[in-house]
Amino acid sequence: MSTPIKLYNFPKSGHAHRIELMLSLLQLPTELVFVDLAKGAHKQPDFLALNPFGQVPVIEDNGTVIADSNAILVYLAKAYGGERWLPDDPIGAARVQRWLSVAAGPVAFGPAAARLVTVFGASFNTDEVIGRAHTLLKVVDAELAKSPFLVGDHPTIADIANYSYIAHAPEGNVSLEPYPNVRAWLARVEALPGFVPMPRTAIGLQTTV
């Protein structure tokens, strides 16, 4: 049996969940290493040696250390996923990169930030981040009217990068009700063999878990 890939994670981190989900979809043996963000474990020297930015997730794969969720998704797709998860052709690769940028930009500063306010007490302007989230979701919903997944007819790392924080947007008081195509897309991701959920928090519009 191959050596498990170590995933340094925090269960309520959507960035970390992207990688846990990808590892599961690829059926790769995984060792979860809990990083206690509440106690500042991510700022300790041993963790900073893995990622000087002091952020989860990080993976260790047979001595190879990769930090940053989008970078890890690219690595896993290239190392283990074949062209299915990250197309080799220029247009397909560019379309995936577009959505990785969305995950790092509008998603991070919209639904992810709104959730940080309610779940972790972050001091963002609530109206502003919720407004950004809805601006994003309107675009995503329109895009998903054209295809079942973000980059065509089958899932790629674009979907994995964007899933977690959009799925958990209600925790940040961002309703998904106006976006039927987004909700259908979330259901398609959740139906993939090997899907693993991120723990939900009963807060905001997410009143049950």
C-alpha positions as CSV (number, residue, x, y, z in Angstrom):
1,M,0.0,0.0,0.0
2,S,1.3,3.4,-0.9
3,T,2.4,5.9,1.8
4,P,-0.6,8.1,2.8
5,I,-0.5,11.7,1.8
6,K,-0.4,13.9,4.9
7,L,-3.0,16.7,4.9
8,Y,-2.5,19.4,7.5
9,N,-6.0,20.7,7.9
10,F,-8.6,22.4,10.0
11,P,-12.1,20.9,9.6
12,K,-14.0,24.1,9.3
13,S,-11.6,25.6,6.7
14,G,-13.1,25.5,3.2
15,H,-9.6,25.8,1.8
16,A,-8.6,22.6,3.6
17,H,-11.8,20.9,2.7
18,R,-11.1,21.4,-1.0
19,I,-8.0,19.2,-0.6
20,E,-9.7,16.6,1.6
21,L,-12.4,16.3,-1.0
22,M,-10.0,16.0,-3.9
23,L,-7.9,13.4,-2.1
24,S,-11.1,11.4,-1.5
25,L,-12.4,11.7,-5.1
26,L,-9.0,10.4,-6.3
27,Q,-9.2,7.6,-3.7
28,L,-5.7,8.4,-2.4
29,P,-4.7,7.2,1.1
30,T,-4.7,10.2,3.4
31,E,-3.5,11.0,6.9
32,L,-5.3,14.0,8.3
33,V,-3.1,16.1,10.6
34,F,-5.2,18.5,12.7
35,V,-3.8,22.1,12.9
36,D,-5.4,23.9,15.8
37,L,-5.9,27.4,14.4
38,A,-7.7,28.5,17.5
39,K,-4.6,27.9,19.5
40,G,-2.2,29.4,16.9
41,A,-0.7,26.1,15.8
42,H,-0.4,27.5,12.3
43,K,2.0,30.2,13.5
44,Q,4.4,27.9,15.3
45,P,7.9,27.3,13.9
46,D,7.3,23.7,12.9
47,F,4.3,24.6,10.8
48,L,5.9,27.7,9.4
49,A,8.6,25.5,8.1
50,L,6.0,23.8,6.0
51,N,4.2,27.0,4.9
52,P,5.8,30.3,5.8
53,F,2.5,32.0,5.2
54,G,1.1,30.1,8.2
55,Q,-2.0,28.8,6.4
56,V,-3.8,25.5,6.0
57,P,-3.9,23.4,3.9
58,V,-0.5,21.9,3.4
59,I,0.2,18.4,2.0
60,E,3.3,16.1,2.3
61,D,3.5,13.5,-0.4
62,N,6.6,11.3,0.0
63,G,8.8,14.2,1.0
64,T,7.2,16.7,-1.4
65,V,5.6,19.6,0.5
66,I,3.0,21.7,-1.3
67,A,1.1,24.6,0.3
68,D,-1.9,26.7,-0.9
69,S,-5.2,25.0,-1.8
70,N,-5.2,25.8,-5.5
71,A,-1.6,24.9,-5.9
72,I,-2.3,21.5,-4.2
73,L,-5.3,20.9,-6.5
74,V,-3.1,21.5,-9.5
75,Y,-0.4,19.1,-8.1
76,L,-2.9,16.4,-7.3
77,A,-4.6,16.6,-10.7
78,K,-1.2,16.5,-12.5
79,A,0.2,13.8,-10.3
80,Y,-2.8,11.5,-9.9
81,G,-5.8,12.7,-11.8
82,G,-4.9,12.7,-15.4
83,E,-6.4,15.1,-17.9
84,R,-9.9,14.6,-16.6
85,W,-9.4,17.0,-13.6
86,L,-7.1,19.5,-15.3
87,P,-7.2,19.6,-19.1
88,D,-3.8,19.7,-21.0
89,D,-5.1,21.7,-24.0
90,P,-4.6,25.4,-23.8
91,I,-8.3,26.4,-23.8
92,G,-9.3,23.9,-21.2
93,A,-6.4,24.7,-19.0
94,A,-7.2,28.4,-19.3
95,R,-10.8,27.9,-18.4
96,V,-9.9,26.0,-15.3
97,Q,-7.4,28.7,-14.3
98,R,-10.1,31.3,-14.7
99,W,-12.1,29.5,-12.0
100,L,-9.1,29.0,-9.7
101,S,-8.7,32.8,-9.8
102,V,-12.4,33.2,-9.0
103,A,-11.9,30.9,-6.0
104,A,-9.0,33.0,-4.8
105,G,-10.7,36.3,-5.4
106,P,-14.5,36.7,-5.5
107,V,-15.2,33.6,-3.5
108,A,-12.7,34.4,-0.9
109,F,-13.9,38.0,-0.5
110,G,-17.6,37.2,-0.9
111,P,-19.1,34.0,0.6
112,A,-16.0,32.9,2.4
113,A,-15.6,36.3,4.1
114,A,-19.3,36.4,5.0
115,R,-18.9,33.0,6.7
116,L,-15.8,34.2,8.5
117,V,-17.9,36.9,10.1
118,T,-20.5,34.5,11.6
119,V,-18.4,31.4,12.3
120,F,-15.2,33.0,13.4
121,G,-16.1,36.6,14.4
122,A,-14.1,38.3,11.6
123,S,-14.5,42.1,11.4
124,F,-15.5,42.5,7.8
125,N,-18.3,44.8,6.7
126,T,-21.2,42.4,6.6
127,D,-23.3,44.1,4.0
128,E,-20.3,44.5,1.8
129,V,-19.2,40.9,1.8
130,I,-22.7,39.6,1.5
131,G,-23.2,41.9,-1.5
132,R,-20.0,40.6,-3.1
133,A,-21.3,37.1,-2.6
134,H,-24.5,37.7,-4.4
135,T,-22.7,39.5,-7.2
136,L,-20.6,36.4,-7.6
137,L,-23.4,34.0,-7.4
138,K,-25.4,35.7,-10.1
139,V,-22.5,35.3,-12.5
140,V,-21.9,31.6,-11.4
141,D,-25.6,30.8,-11.8
142,A,-25.6,32.3,-15.3
143,E,-22.5,30.3,-16.3
144,L,-24.0,27.1,-14.9
145,A,-27.0,27.5,-17.2
146,K,-24.6,26.7,-20.0
147,S,-23.0,23.5,-18.7
148,P,-23.4,21.1,-15.7
149,F,-20.0,21.9,-14.3
150,L,-17.9,25.0,-14.4
151,V,-15.7,23.9,-17.3
152,G,-18.0,21.8,-19.4
153,D,-19.7,18.4,-19.0
154,H,-17.5,16.8,-16.4
155,P,-16.0,18.0,-13.1
156,T,-12.5,19.5,-12.9
157,I,-10.5,21.1,-10.1
158,A,-12.4,24.3,-11.0
159,D,-15.5,22.8,-9.3
160,I,-13.5,21.5,-6.3
161,A,-11.9,24.9,-5.7
162,N,-15.2,26.7,-5.7
163,Y,-17.5,24.1,-4.1
164,S,-16.8,24.4,-0.3
165,Y,-17.4,28.1,0.4
166,I,-20.4,28.3,-2.0
167,A,-22.0,25.3,-0.5
168,H,-21.5,26.8,3.0
169,A,-22.6,30.4,2.0
170,P,-25.8,30.2,4.1
171,E,-23.7,30.0,7.2
172,G,-22.6,33.6,6.3
173,N,-26.2,34.7,5.7
174,V,-25.9,34.3,2.0
175,S,-29.0,32.6,0.6
176,L,-28.7,30.2,-2.3
177,E,-32.4,30.1,-2.9
178,P,-32.2,32.6,-5.9
179,Y,-29.7,30.5,-7.7
180,P,-31.2,27.2,-9.0
181,N,-28.3,26.4,-11.3
182,V,-25.8,26.8,-8.4
183,R,-27.9,24.5,-6.2
184,A,-28.1,21.9,-8.9
185,W,-24.4,22.1,-9.5
186,L,-23.7,21.7,-5.7
187,A,-25.9,18.5,-5.8
188,R,-23.9,17.2,-8.8
189,V,-20.7,17.7,-6.9
190,E,-22.1,16.0,-3.8
191,A,-23.2,13.0,-6.0
192,L,-19.6,12.3,-7.2
193,P,-18.2,9.0,-6.0
194,G,-16.0,9.6,-3.0
195,F,-17.6,12.9,-2.0
196,V,-16.9,14.0,1.6
197,P,-18.7,16.9,3.2
198,M,-17.3,19.7,5.2
199,P,-18.8,20.0,8.7
200,R,-21.7,22.5,8.8
201,T,-22.2,25.1,11.5
202,A,-25.8,25.9,12.5
203,I,-25.4,29.7,12.2
204,G,-26.7,32.4,9.9
205,L,-29.2,31.0,7.5
206,Q,-27.8,27.5,8.1
207,T,-30.2,26.7,11.0
208,T,-29.6,22.9,11.0
209,V,-26.6,20.7,10.5
